Amino acid sequence: MDVSLNYIRFDVGHYLYVCHRNTLQKFQNSVLAKYVSPDFDKRKSGSEYIVIDRDGKHFGSILNFMRDQSSLDLKQWNNNDLTDLMREADFYCLTELVELCEHEFEQRDILKRKQKMIDKDCVIKEQQYNIPPNCRIEIILGLQVGRELLSLTKKPTIVISHQNVRKYHIDSWIEELVRLCDHDKFNVYSFADRSQSDISPEIKLTLRDFIVALYEPQSSTGRFTLWVSAPPYDKFRARRAHYKCKIFKFWFLVQNDMAYALKRRTCNN
């Protein structure tokens, strides 16, 4: 193999870049790693370019991240550039960089809310303030408490596995879904418990087994009828966009009384 082929030249929206093959291969699940795989890379010499029809403004920052994950100080980025960077990272399937951007946005949102309260000198007692249902989610600590809650509820209930939300770093997805939920029709709870006990006596299902699930008290047995299964961590990271679609599809069908549209009882991997 021509040694010069180890140096990869990119033309991204007329921005020109060069990096070593080893840099790209650090992220085996990324699109860029596939670009230099033997099946894709048909260059005859190291002077040839791989052309990518994308905005190349932030491509250099993406390569720097792949060289050294601690190289990007996202605190110095404005919101527009950070949004563009996250979009490009998602396109190239760089899950680690997407998660880093999401974390930075979450931290900014927290700081923004704190600053807003300071600016308004808004110190309100919790009992005097009614938080809108679509801006809150109750975390139920302990599986036994959760079972008792489900046994008493009359409304269909969406149960979120708190440990899997944290495991997969998908807090922002859940926040968006809670805002979209019809809280007059559904309860939404996040269950937090690290035991391996079944969540319901009618079915073999633990909190480790799913991300979100639907409990229907009015069904013949009052049980969990639909859920999105929790895959191994590496599989989730490799197919992050795929699982995001599954979770949002589950939410859409449940909210619109269309759960029957899913042929199987579970949303499998």
C-alpha positions as CSV (number, residue, x, y, z in Angstrom):
1,M,0.0,0.0,0.0
2,D,1.3,3.5,-0.9
3,V,2.4,5.2,2.4
4,S,1.0,8.5,1.1
5,L,-2.5,7.0,1.2
6,N,-2.3,7.1,5.0
7,Y,-2.7,10.9,4.8
8,I,-6.3,11.7,3.9
9,R,-7.1,14.9,2.1
10,F,-10.7,16.2,2.3
11,D,-12.5,18.8,0.3
12,V,-15.6,19.7,2.4
13,G,-17.6,22.5,0.9
14,H,-14.3,23.9,-0.7
15,Y,-12.6,23.9,2.7
16,L,-9.4,21.7,2.4
17,Y,-8.2,19.5,5.2
18,V,-5.6,16.8,5.7
19,C,-5.3,14.2,8.5
20,H,-3.8,10.8,9.2
21,R,-5.9,7.7,8.6
22,N,-5.3,6.6,12.2
23,T,-7.1,9.7,13.5
24,L,-10.3,8.7,11.7
25,Q,-10.1,5.0,12.7
26,K,-10.2,5.9,16.4
27,F,-13.9,6.2,15.9
28,Q,-14.9,3.0,14.1
29,N,-18.6,3.8,14.0
30,S,-18.2,7.2,12.4
31,V,-18.9,8.0,8.8
32,L,-15.4,9.3,8.4
33,A,-13.9,5.9,9.4
34,K,-16.0,4.3,6.7
35,Y,-14.8,6.9,4.1
36,V,-11.2,5.5,4.5
37,S,-12.2,1.8,4.7
38,P,-11.0,-0.3,1.8
39,D,-14.5,-0.7,0.4
40,F,-14.9,3.1,0.1
41,D,-11.4,4.6,-0.4
42,K,-10.5,4.2,-4.0
43,R,-7.8,6.9,-4.2
44,K,-4.7,6.0,-6.2
45,S,-2.4,8.5,-4.5
46,G,-2.3,10.6,-1.3
47,S,-2.7,13.8,-3.4
48,E,-6.3,12.9,-4.3
49,Y,-9.2,14.4,-2.3
50,I,-12.3,12.8,-0.7
51,V,-15.0,15.3,-1.5
52,I,-17.8,15.7,1.0
53,D,-20.8,17.9,0.1
54,R,-21.2,19.6,3.5
55,D,-20.5,23.0,5.0
56,G,-16.8,22.7,5.9
57,K,-16.7,25.6,8.4
58,H,-16.4,23.3,11.5
59,F,-14.8,20.3,9.9
60,G,-11.4,21.3,11.3
61,S,-12.8,21.4,14.8
62,I,-14.3,17.9,14.2
63,L,-10.9,16.6,13.1
64,N,-9.3,18.2,16.2
65,F,-11.8,16.5,18.4
66,M,-11.0,13.2,16.8
67,R,-7.3,13.8,17.4
68,D,-7.8,14.8,21.0
69,Q,-11.2,14.7,22.7
70,S,-10.2,17.3,25.2
71,S,-9.1,19.9,22.6
72,L,-12.5,21.6,22.2
73,D,-13.5,24.3,24.7
74,L,-17.2,24.5,23.9
75,K,-17.8,27.2,26.5
76,Q,-16.2,29.6,24.1
77,W,-18.6,28.7,21.3
78,N,-21.8,30.8,20.6
79,N,-25.1,29.0,20.4
80,N,-25.4,29.1,16.6
81,D,-21.9,27.7,16.0
82,L,-22.5,25.0,18.7
83,T,-25.8,24.0,17.0
84,D,-24.0,23.8,13.6
85,L,-21.2,21.7,15.2
86,M,-23.7,19.3,16.8
87,R,-25.5,18.9,13.5
88,E,-22.3,18.1,11.7
89,A,-21.2,15.7,14.4
90,D,-24.6,13.9,14.2
91,F,-24.1,13.6,10.4
92,Y,-20.7,12.0,10.8
93,C,-22.1,9.7,13.6
94,L,-19.7,11.0,16.2
95,T,-21.8,10.2,19.2
96,E,-19.2,11.3,21.7
97,L,-19.1,14.8,20.2
98,V,-22.9,15.0,20.0
99,E,-23.1,14.1,23.7
100,L,-20.5,16.7,24.5
101,C,-22.6,19.4,22.7
102,E,-25.8,18.3,24.4
103,H,-24.2,18.5,27.8
104,E,-22.9,22.0,27.0
105,F,-26.4,23.1,26.0
106,E,-27.9,21.6,29.2
107,Q,-25.3,23.5,31.3
108,R,-26.1,26.8,29.5
109,D,-29.8,26.2,30.0
110,I,-29.3,25.7,33.7
111,L,-27.2,28.9,34.0
112,K,-29.7,30.8,32.0
113,R,-32.6,29.8,34.3
114,K,-30.5,30.6,37.4
115,Q,-29.6,34.0,35.9
116,K,-33.2,34.7,35.0
117,M,-34.3,34.1,38.6
118,I,-31.5,36.4,39.9
119,D,-32.4,39.2,37.5
120,K,-36.1,39.1,38.5
121,D,-35.2,38.7,42.2
122,C,-37.6,35.7,42.0
123,V,-37.4,33.7,45.2
124,I,-40.7,31.8,45.3
125,K,-41.7,29.2,47.9
126,E,-42.4,25.9,46.3
127,Q,-45.9,25.6,47.7
128,Q,-46.8,28.9,46.2
129,Y,-45.9,28.1,42.7
130,N,-47.7,25.6,40.5
131,I,-45.3,24.1,38.0
132,P,-47.1,23.4,34.7
133,P,-47.5,19.6,34.1
134,N,-45.5,19.7,30.9
135,C,-42.5,21.3,32.7
136,R,-42.1,18.6,35.4
137,I,-41.6,14.9,35.8
138,E,-41.9,13.0,39.1
139,I,-39.1,10.6,40.0
140,I,-40.4,7.7,42.0
141,L,-37.7,6.3,44.3
142,G,-38.1,2.6,45.0
143,L,-39.8,-0.1,42.9
144,Q,-42.3,-1.0,45.6
145,V,-43.6,2.5,45.8
146,G,-43.9,2.5,42.0
147,R,-45.9,-0.7,42.0
148,E,-48.3,0.7,44.6
149,L,-48.7,3.9,42.5
150,L,-49.5,1.9,39.4
151,S,-52.0,-0.2,41.3
152,L,-53.9,2.9,42.3
153,T,-53.8,4.9,39.0
154,K,-56.9,5.1,36.7
155,K,-55.1,6.7,33.8
156,P,-52.7,5.1,31.3
157,T,-49.2,5.7,32.6
158,I,-45.9,6.2,30.8
159,V,-43.1,4.8,32.9
160,I,-39.5,6.0,32.1
161,S,-36.5,4.1,33.4
162,H,-34.5,6.7,35.1
163,Q,-31.3,4.7,35.1
164,N,-31.4,4.1,31.4
165,V,-32.1,7.7,30.7
166,R,-28.9,8.6,32.6
167,K,-27.0,5.7,31.1
168,Y,-27.7,6.7,27.5
169,H,-27.5,10.5,28.2
170,I,-31.0,11.2,26.7
171,D,-32.3,13.7,29.2
172,S,-33.0,16.3,26.5
173,W,-35.1,13.7,24.6
174,I,-37.3,13.0,27.6
175,E,-37.6,16.7,28.4
176,E,-39.0,17.3,24.9
177,L,-41.4,14.3,25.1
178,V,-42.7,15.4,28.5
179,R,-43.5,18.8,27.0
180,L,-45.4,17.1,24.2
181,C,-47.4,14.8,26.4
182,D,-51.2,15.1,27.0
183,H,-51.1,15.2,30.8
184,D,-54.9,15.1,31.0
185,K,-54.9,11.6,29.4
186,F,-51.6,10.2,30.8
187,N,-49.5,10.0,33.9
188,V,-45.7,10.2,33.3
189,Y,-43.4,8.9,36.0
190,S,-39.7,8.2,36.0
191,F,-38.9,5.1,38.1
192,A,-35.5,5.0,39.9
193,D,-34.4,1.6,41.4
194,R,-31.3,-0.4,40.8
195,S,-32.7,-3.8,41.8
196,Q,-33.3,-6.5,39.3
197,S,-36.9,-7.2,40.5
198,D,-39.7,-7.3,38.0
199,I,-41.7,-4.1,37.8
200,S,-45.0,-5.9,37.5
201,P,-46.0,-9.4,38.8
202,E,-47.8,-10.1,35.5
203,I,-44.7,-9.9,33.3
204,K,-41.0,-10.5,33.4
205,L,-39.8,-6.9,33.0
206,T,-37.2,-4.9,35.0
207,L,-36.2,-1.3,34.8
208,R,-33.0,-2.4,33.1
209,D,-35.0,-3.9,30.3
210,F,-36.7,-0.9,28.8
211,I,-36.3,2.9,28.2
212,V,-40.0,3.9,28.2
213,A,-43.0,1.7,28.8
214,L,-46.8,2.0,28.7
215,Y,-48.9,0.7,31.6
216,E,-52.6,0.4,31.0
217,P,-54.8,-0.1,34.1
218,Q,-57.9,-0.6,32.1
219,S,-56.6,-3.6,30.1
220,S,-57.9,-7.0,31.0
221,T,-55.1,-7.6,33.6
222,G,-53.8,-4.1,34.2
223,R,-50.3,-4.5,32.9
224,F,-47.5,-3.2,30.7
225,T,-48.6,-3.6,27.1
226,L,-45.8,-1.8,25.2
227,W,-42.2,-0.7,25.7
228,V,-39.0,0.3,24.0
229,S,-36.4,-2.3,24.9
230,A,-33.0,-1.1,26.3
231,P,-30.1,-2.3,24.1
232,P,-26.4,-2.8,25.3
233,Y,-24.7,0.6,25.7
234,D,-22.3,0.2,22.8
235,K,-25.2,-0.8,20.4
236,F,-27.2,2.3,21.5
237,R,-24.2,4.6,20.9
238,A,-23.6,3.1,17.5
239,R,-27.3,3.5,16.5
240,R,-28.3,6.6,18.5
241,A,-30.4,8.1,15.8
242,H,-32.2,4.8,15.3
243,Y,-33.2,4.6,18.9
244,K,-34.3,8.2,19.1
245,C,-36.7,7.5,16.2
246,K,-38.0,4.4,18.1
247,I,-38.7,6.4,21.3
248,F,-40.4,9.2,19.6
249,K,-42.5,6.8,17.5
250,F,-43.5,5.0,20.7
251,W,-44.5,8.4,22.2
252,F,-46.5,9.5,19.1
253,L,-48.4,6.2,18.8
254,V,-49.3,6.2,22.5
255,Q,-50.4,9.8,22.6
256,N,-52.6,9.3,19.6
257,D,-54.2,6.1,20.8
258,M,-52.4,4.2,18.0
259,A,-50.4,1.7,20.0
260,Y,-52.2,-1.1,18.2
261,A,-50.3,0.0,15.0
262,L,-47.2,-1.7,16.4
263,K,-47.5,-5.3,15.4
264,R,-45.5,-6.6,18.4
265,R,-46.1,-6.0,22.0
266,T,-42.6,-4.6,22.4
267,C,-40.5,-2.2,20.4
268,N,-37.6,-4.5,19.9
269,N,-34.0,-3.6,19.1
